[in-house]
Amino acid sequence: MKFITKKRVVLFLLFISPLLFYLLLSSGINNFAKLPVVTKNVADIQLITKTKKISFKNKISIVCFLGDDIENIQGAVFNLNQKIYKPFYGFKDFQMIAIYPKEKEIEVSKLEKEVGAFTDMAKWQFIASSKEEINALYDSFNTNKQLVDGQISEAYIIDKEVNLRGRTDDKDSKNGLIMGYNMNSVAVLKNKMKDDVKVLLAEYRLALKKNNADRDI
């Protein structure tokens, strides 16, 4: 014990501890369960907005397609707002995007006001476009389902690299695959989509810590 001097302890803390921290951090990131990419390089939302102000890039985006029958999908949007938007809208890089046909601006404006009655709408984006452009954007997701009159009752997770995320080992789904999450099911939103958004946020948070550790070393 007499050989363990105060000077050696200080040297250990200064030089060895950061290295051990980096190795532990790297190991944790490598072993962390990431949310699977189910479609790579989907089209950016700029395909239909024609503006650089709104983009999938560098954002975690929750995307839904409202279609022609706004009244029909209204309950699903309320579910999505309560179970997904409200828990996560405080995160800096999070956004919610609802896409609808241009002809439905009056109905969607009403829906937006109703959702916003008890919600901070800062991270909601309601995007109007032509049906052709909406279909083109959705087709890039390469899901196993189709829009019906521009509408589908599923919400999608797009990551910062503009990939569609989901599940490949879901026990309740055919072939284990989840590409979109049923907005009509509170259980699916609460027990599956919410958990998956948490995993994606943790994935980026750990990647940021690793990058900071690399710079420190």
Protein Blocks (a to p, Z undefined) as FASTA:
>chain_A
ZZmcfklmmmmmmmmmmmmmmmmmmmmmmmpccdddfbghiadfklmnopakbcfehpac
ddddebjmlmlmmmmmmmmmmmmmmmmmmpmkbccdddddfklmmmmmmmmmmmmmmccf
klgccddddfklmmmmmmmnopabdceehiacbdcdddfkopacddfkbfkbghhiafbd
cfklmklmmmmmmmmmmmmmmmmmmmmmmmmmmmmZZ
